[in-house]
Amino acid sequence: MDQEKVTVTLTAAAPAARLFAVLADPTTHAAIDGTGWVQEAVDRAPLTEVGQVFRVGMYHANHPDGAYQVANKVQVLDPPYAIGWLPGQEKEDGHLEFGGWTWRYDLASLAPSETEVTLTYDWSAVPQFIREYIQFPPFGPEHLTNSLHHLAELDSRP
């Protein structure tokens, strides 16, 4: 872990295209999440383009509302090699505001049924005023490792 991002890597016994399809499906994100914060997908359509926004329900005991919603904007979409998004909040007027942290998965085929998956959580673009009330990272690196294990397990379904 460096000062502005956490990166973990795992080799999964699955083709990159299958893993990518799981990541591009917002309905799987709660099952993949290593923190337990991600709840049900609000927007259930597959991720197909940069700029697409998808919302997911969240729950965190330290959040002022407990349950809340995150609006994620797809920043990277390069099937089956990379997918990433910028989490934010949708204001009452529909305006989206983003905090500056990103999630990104990079997939590299090692063999037809073996893929190296790297998950990066990057908060280097978070402005100081947000850092004053949110500690970064808000979880330990084991949560990213858990996410990659969940991804590999989810893909191993028949």
FENBELRA-V766566 format. One record per residue. N is the residue number from 0. D_LAST is the distance of its C-alpha to the last C-alpha in whole Angstrom. Layout:
[[N	D_LAST] [N	D_LAST]]
//
This chain:
[[0	35] [1	38] [2	40] [3	38] [4	34] [5	32] [6	29] [7	26] [8	24] [9	21] [10	19] [11	15] [12	13] [13	12] [14	14] [15	16] [16	16] [17	12] [18	14] [19	17] [20	15] [21	14] [22	17] [23	19] [24	17] [25	20] [26	18] [27	16] [28	19] [29	20] [30	16] [31	17] [32	21] [33	22] [34	25] [35	24] [36	27] [37	24] [38	24] [39	23] [40	23] [41	26] [42	25] [43	22] [44	22] [45	21] [46	23] [47	24] [48	28] [49	30] [50	32] [51	30] [52	30] [53	27] [54	28] [55	26] [56	27] [57	28] [58	30] [59	32] [60	35] [61	37] [62	37] [63	40] [64	38] [65	35] [66	33] [67	33] [68	31] [69	31] [70	31] [71	29] [72	31] [73	29] [74	31] [75	29] [76	26] [77	26] [78	22] [79	20] [80	23] [81	24] [82	24] [83	26] [84	28] [85	31] [86	31] [87	34] [88	36] [89	37] [90	41] [91	42] [92	44] [93	40] [94	41] [95	38] [96	39] [97	37] [98	38] [99	37] [100	34] [101	31] [102	28] [103	26] [104	23] [105	24] [106	21] [107	22] [108	20] [109	21] [110	20] [111	17] [112	14] [113	16] [114	18] [115	21] [116	20] [117	24] [118	24] [119	28] [120	30] [121	33] [122	36] [123	39] [124	40] [125	40] [126	44] [127	46] [128	47] [129	43] [130	43] [131	46] [132	44] [133	40] [134	40] [135	38] [136	35] [137	34] [138	32] [139	32] [140	29] [141	27] [142	26] [143	25] [144	23] [145	21] [146	20] [147	19] [148	17] [149	15] [150	14] [151	13] [152	11] [153	10] [154	8] [155	6] [156	4] [157	0]]
//
